[in-house]
Structure formats: structure tokens, C-alpha cells
């Protein structure tokens, strides 16, 4: 029998008495761009005061990444992946229309759109272009649940799609990374020798900086839910550990900007050039996913979930892979760091767009 739970009417009426979108964000999430700018400024200051910081960080390495930076990369991923409800995938496994739409949007259309935008806007800046492509391949995980909730999408379906993306990133990220960074540019006649990377390089970074925290997150959820119950895990454990992911991200950003602050000061226009195609990407992917989902007959809650999971990206993974593959002082790593700065204001704007589209295209049913 076909599974149709996701086609129930969306609870559109509940939007009327809710506070503004920004008011429903936590203080940490609402001011994320502020924290990131502060981390950048602190990193630039440290780089000025301590010019030898880069050499000190690289003194002890693991898999080509300095241990202090590796700790930050792992920690910013672990709390996020501990939130993922991996057990929900099986519930929707028979709904091929829902899962197929999500997989097509996330693993075919999304990477192609970002690849096209990277080459259109950054054809003369290969390092930033590669960083943008890495972002396009890193599909959304837990952060997208916030935007989906604010837009009154289906939390259950969003959790399923996030879990599905987490698993697919382990299976496909390294192969897709090599395809879009080396193979396809070679077909286009572009120069790829400057990359000097192999699929093994990307796979190693993914295995360490996604595989390890993914296993840790899955094992944590499975163990603690079994011992203390799901209610304790969701209401006590996650609220305590979740915010620390931001500390890991900010810690990593401080170190990155301490090492390449001069490069940023000398070329601020490059940062703007990376931000522009990223902004275009968010709007294009959200609009395309929303139109496709509505065309396929999904209700609003499902449409919103599909749209936000298609538009969102896992910047933590992109940062980790960029650093692990190209180095912390690379343009690829800098491009990946710009991502969270752009994501928050643009995704908040898309929440408003989604709520408007609900009123316009999914009127409340009697």
C-alpha cells in the first residue's frame, strides 16, 4: 500500500498568531553573522600579533591537517550530526516519489547549479571556484531544520531528508568532488593540473571529518536514547551539546583568518565575488525545488521541507574537506568560510518567501 502521510493538509492557519521569524530564532542563530565577523576580526588580530601562528599550528599534523584545527573541524560536525534522526529513513523508504525528488534535487540538480554558477562568476579564480563547488556538493544537514521549522514545513519529513543526505554524503561526496573538480573541467578543456588532487585525497577528508563525527553522532543517539529515552535526549542532551557546534566553527574560523588575514585584507573584492554566486544559488535552488514540489502535488509542509533541504548546504563539511584537501591557507577554505555569512540572512529571507508562497499557493482548507 502506498505511503501517503506526507500529503495531509498543511496547518496553514497556525502562521497567523506566530511572532516574527527573527524573534523565533535563538540568540545564537539570530546573530550568527555577527559571531562569524567577530571570529574573523579576532583571527586577523592574532595574525598581526603572532605572525608565526601558522607554523605553530602545522607543527603537529594528522592526515595532513594540524591537530588543533582538526579538533575544531570534528567538533563543529559532531553536535550537528548527533541531532540527525537516522532511524526515520526507514519510515519513508517506500515513498519513492518523495525520496526520489529529494535525491534528484540534492545530488543532481544542486551540484550542477553550483558548478555552473562557479564557472560563470569565478572562471578566473580557480581556488574560489573550487571552494564554491565543494559547498554545492555538501548537502544540507541539521541547520536546515531551523529554517524548515520557521517556515512551518514538516519537521518529520525534514528529519528524514537530512538523515538521507548525511548517508549519501559518505557514499558519494568524494566521487562527486573528483568529478566536478577534475573530470568535468577536463572535458571542458580547462586546465586541471593546478588541482593536484586525487579522489583518495577527498575521500580521506570525508572519511575523517564526516565519517568520524557521523558515526559518533549516530552512536551517541542510539546509546543515549536507549538508556535515557528520546524525550531526555531531545530536551536535555541536545540543547546542552548543540550550541557547542558554533564554538567549533568559530574556533576554526579564528585560526583560518589568523593564517590568511593579509590575503583577505588585500583582496576584499574577492570575498564579494564569492558571495554573489552563493546568494544566487540559494534563491535558484529554493525556487526550483518549490516549483517542482508543488507541480508534483505535494502539500505545503512537504514542499517547504523539500525546498529548504535542496537550498541548504553543509558548510561545516565543505570547510573540513577544503582544509583537509587543499590546506587551511587555501582559497578553497576561504570560500567555504564565506558560506555561513551568506546563509543566515538569505535563508531568513527565504523563510518569508516560503510563508508568502503558502498564503498565495496553498490557501487554508475548511
Steps between C-alpha positions, in 0.01 A plus 500: 500500500639842406619719786317837488543652845690796360200608290290612797381858486758748625410683823500838326281678758760472775713767330264783593584540869870408487766760584729633225750257351807668652340499844459122480873448438722439800743776590791289372336436162361852461843660538703230324643745244609726789681213674671403175613857429631521857692173452645634175608823671658308788683277253633800307620656825673180608670475163637851541618446856635148444630465141642155574164353600464305175828318547409424860164354399660278238762362737286196587289354219255215452414395142649824369297724734640665812363340814366826656303574184388138461348511848292800400388337175386184676326681782299733277364192318426270793217690679328561167509131406386396848171680422428294188222242540655220299228257600238699308632406154332160509158651569496670161707246310197384296409851389708509183341822377606698807848351533561500125411870476734582788788297356458658156496853641788447741737271315445587134347844456664672801861410412441588133352841585790587733754373245347721231490806727859442614624499142283794395605729787847370589653370177818699566530402868544120508559470875179681592318317223607165645389608845158596367468162328587323826217691668257394228588135559458525878128457539301632795498342843365616835506881457229475236260366764489850650395667175249223426339541843476878465329453163254247650628212292474138610756437773469125456563506125785750538662267755472211254654701215784623722576143608491389136742777398737410783523141378534601133784739580707211631421292191537760225687815610851390406395366159294811419781723624748344260243505220421872528848620597710298257310287248234743373740799472726268299213425263450876462863544401580691819833464672471255789866437579495781755275287722754228562248291692364149475173339594688340789588845639134602509387159626750519787371841606139384479574181694669690781298820525158359412533127563638530854246757630219326309574173675542680832169682454316182404655304787423776750134516397460123498669450839349790693147457365513133600621586850323827581214517252430719198336778704812548715724486194301763308416730792810475720802362316466673162432849641820466704728368228347664192624858554859378538510430125512877450803517729677245281415700188611832651820344637585370152423834337726684746792274409431521127489879497806523720689312227368681193379835629737700281362331190146601596596861573679526166207360296162586662336502156571127469283437804213691338546302179464173691193626687309597185470157331428343838206735551372428150531127571279516810217678319523289184499169686219599735281632220564201276437248778181679608364507145587136434355382831172686449478371144535145630202552729667513841328697776656817640675338797673248273575763235666726755710213637615396153580860407707585806693174494575559131616859558702441818859384516733334749762774531673320782579208269610730218737682736639172634558349154649824365747516787575128495552490121639843410633636830382754754655796316339410167247701304274195510488517880433875496212458254345233721520728806306774320205259476356538853518877470271491199276215613334659801364823345408332172325201661309731736382688190398169342293415808294813433479405131378154596232634737382739229486213250294298747237773519510550124505142371380287791190673642364359826240231454173500687 
